Amino acid sequence: MKIGIVYTSTTPELIQMLNEQVRLQLGEVEIYEQQAPEILAQVREAGYVTAEPAAHLITMFMNAVREGCDAILNVCSSVGEVADAAQTAAAYLGVPIVRIDEEMCREAVRSGVRIGVMATLPTTMEPTMRTIERMGRVCGKHVELVPCLVEGAFGLNQDEFRERMAESAGTIADKVDVIVFAQGSMAYCEEYIAGLYQKIVLSSPRFGVSALKAALIAKGVCHA
């Protein structure tokens, strides 16, 4: 069994967490990894996903297909809607493309009505909020979204980032039932923020790999 993991911008912590979840949930599998930080840089500069980074991402999906991957995990939430757009081709090719954040957003809707969304980048915040709203429609549930942009946190070291996350989470903790981390790279703060404010906190790596496993089971290449 072989999986493709497609990153745009990433961190060592995110790669480590994802690899741990892959081993935990899927066991020993072959991983075909691609990284293209220039995609996120272009999206940040434009303020939205333009044609060039979208085409680059779709090319990376097709690279994974050519390399014989059984399924693909798209890690970047900023370009998650590009993965949505590629689903028709993925179904035809028989290689599912799984968004890392979709199942997390569904779980957020299951967990509460008032949902806080934390991100360090506006280009990640908006797509994540749209996905939560879509999951709300799927689940037949109205949700109230409370955005929380963690200003100046992108690129900080772990200790500084954790401190900035705690400060920002404190501004919304009493207004929400559940807090969603829009970026997978935030995941190492999940338990800390949950314990600090006694709130349900959700991050995407474990949910993304769980959804990837479900896609592989549905395809018949992985046992439940």
C-alpha positions in Angstrom: 0.0 0.0 0.0 1.3 3.4 -1.0 0.0 6.8 0.0 0.8 10.3 -1.3 1.1 13.2 1.2 1.1 16.6 -0.4 2.3 19.6 1.6 2.6 23.2 0.8 4.3 25.0 3.6 5.1 22.7 6.5 7.0 22.3 9.8 9.0 19.5 11.3 6.3 19.2 14.0 3.6 18.7 11.4 5.6 16.1 9.5 6.4 14.2 12.7 2.7 14.3 13.9 1.4 13.1 10.5 4.0 10.3 10.2 3.1 9.2 13.8 -0.6 9.1 12.9 0.1 7.2 9.7 2.1 4.5 11.6 -0.6 4.4 14.3 -3.6 4.1 12.1 -2.2 2.5 8.9 0.9 0.6 10.1 3.8 0.2 7.7 3.0 1.9 4.4 5.1 3.4 1.6 4.9 7.2 1.6 5.4 9.4 -1.4 5.9 12.9 -0.1 5.8 16.2 -2.0 6.4 19.7 -0.7 5.8 23.0 -2.4 6.1 26.0 0.0 5.8 28.3 -3.0 2.2 27.4 -3.3 1.3 28.9 0.1 3.6 31.9 -0.6 1.6 32.7 -3.8 -1.7 32.3 -2.0 -0.6 34.5 0.8 0.6 37.2 -1.6 -2.6 37.2 -3.6 -4.9 36.8 -0.6 -6.7 33.9 -2.3 -6.0 30.8 -4.5 -5.2 31.9 -8.0 -4.9 29.7 -11.1 -1.1 29.2 -10.9 -0.8 27.7 -7.4 -4.0 25.7 -8.0 -2.5 24.2 -11.2 0.7 23.4 -9.3 -1.2 21.6 -6.6 -3.2 19.6 -9.1 0.0 18.6 -10.8 1.3 17.3 -7.5 -1.9 15.2 -7.2 -1.3 13.8 -10.6 2.4 13.1 -9.7 1.2 10.9 -6.9 -1.2 9.0 -9.2 1.7 8.4 -11.7 3.9 7.2 -8.8 1.3 4.5 -8.0 -0.3 5.9 -4.8 -3.5 4.3 -3.7 -4.8 7.5 -2.1 -3.6 11.1 -1.5 -3.7 13.3 1.6 -3.9 17.0 0.9 -2.4 18.7 4.0 -2.8 22.4 3.4 -6.2 23.8 4.4 -5.6 27.1 2.5 -5.9 25.1 -0.8 -8.3 22.5 0.4 -11.0 23.7 -2.1 -8.6 22.8 -4.9 -8.7 19.3 -3.7 -12.5 19.5 -3.7 -12.4 20.7 -7.3 -10.2 17.7 -8.3 -12.5 15.0 -6.8 -14.2 14.2 -10.1 -10.9 13.4 -11.7 -9.8 11.5 -8.6 -12.9 9.3 -8.7 -12.3 8.5 -12.4 -8.7 7.6 -11.7 -9.6 5.5 -8.7 -7.2 7.5 -6.4 -9.1 9.3 -3.7 -7.9 12.7 -2.6 -8.6 13.3 1.1 -8.5 16.7 2.7 -6.8 16.8 6.1 -9.4 19.1 7.6 -12.8 17.9 6.4 -13.5 15.2 9.0 -12.2 17.6 11.7 -14.7 20.1 10.6 -17.5 17.5 10.6 -16.5 16.6 14.2 -16.6 20.2 15.2 -20.2 20.5 14.0 -21.0 17.3 16.0 -19.4 18.7 19.1 -21.0 22.1 19.4 -23.0 25.0 18.0 -20.6 27.9 18.7 -17.3 27.0 16.9 -14.1 29.0 17.3 -11.7 28.9 14.4 -8.1 29.7 15.0 -5.6 30.4 12.3 -2.4 32.4 11.8 -3.3 33.2 8.1 -6.5 34.7 6.7 -6.0 32.5 3.6 -6.5 29.5 5.9 -9.2 30.9 8.1 -11.8 31.5 5.3 -11.6 28.1 3.6 -11.8 26.4 7.0 -14.9 28.4 8.0 -16.5 27.6 4.6 -15.9 23.9 5.2 -17.4 24.0 8.7 -20.5 25.8 7.3 -20.7 23.1 4.6 -20.5 20.3 7.2 -23.2 22.1 9.1 -25.5 21.9 6.1 -24.6 18.2 5.6 -25.4 17.5 9.3 -28.6 19.6 9.2 -27.2 21.8 12.0 -26.9 25.6 12.2 -23.5 26.7 13.6 -22.1 30.0 14.8 -18.5 30.7 13.8 -16.2 32.8 15.9 -12.9 33.5 14.0 -9.7 34.1 15.9 -6.7 35.2 13.8 -3.5 34.7 15.8 -1.6 37.8 14.6 2.1 37.5 14.2 2.4 33.8 15.1 3.3 32.4 11.7 7.0 31.3 11.9 7.5 31.6 15.6 9.4 28.9 17.6 7.4 26.4 19.6 7.4 28.2 22.9 6.5 31.6 21.5 3.9 30.0 19.3 2.3 28.2 22.2 2.2 31.4 24.3 0.6 33.4 21.4 -2.0 30.6 20.9 -2.9 30.6 24.6 -3.3 34.4 24.6 -5.5 34.3 21.5 -7.6 31.3 22.6 -8.3 33.2 25.8 -10.2 35.9 23.8 -12.7 33.4 22.5 -12.8 30.6 25.1 -15.9 31.8 26.9 -17.8 32.4 23.6 -17.5 28.9 22.1 -18.3 25.3 22.7 -15.4 23.9 20.6 -12.2 25.4 19.2 -10.8 24.3 15.7 -7.2 24.7 14.7 -7.4 25.6 11.0 -3.7 24.7 10.4 -2.3 21.2 11.0 1.0 22.8 12.2 -0.9 24.0 15.3 -1.7 20.5 16.5 1.0 20.3 19.1 -0.8 23.0 21.1 -4.1 21.0 21.1 -3.8 19.3 24.6 -2.3 22.5 26.1 -5.1 24.8 25.0 -7.8 22.2 25.8 -6.4 21.8 29.4 -5.9 25.5 29.8 -9.5 26.5 29.0 -11.3 23.2 29.5 -12.7 23.3 26.0 -12.9 20.7 23.2 -10.0 21.5 20.9 -9.7 19.8 17.5 -6.7 19.7 15.2 -6.5 18.0 11.8 -3.7 15.4 11.6 -5.5 12.5 13.4 -8.7 13.2 11.6 -7.1 13.5 8.2 -5.3 10.2 8.6 -8.5 8.6 9.8 -10.3 9.8 6.7 -7.4 8.6 4.6 -7.8 5.1 6.1 -11.5 5.1 5.5 -10.9 5.9 1.8 -8.3 3.1 1.6 -10.8 0.7 3.2 -13.5 1.7 0.8 -11.1 1.1 -2.1 -10.3 -2.3 -0.8 -6.6 -2.0 -0.2 -6.7 -1.6 3.6 -8.4 -3.7 6.2 -10.6 -2.1 8.9 
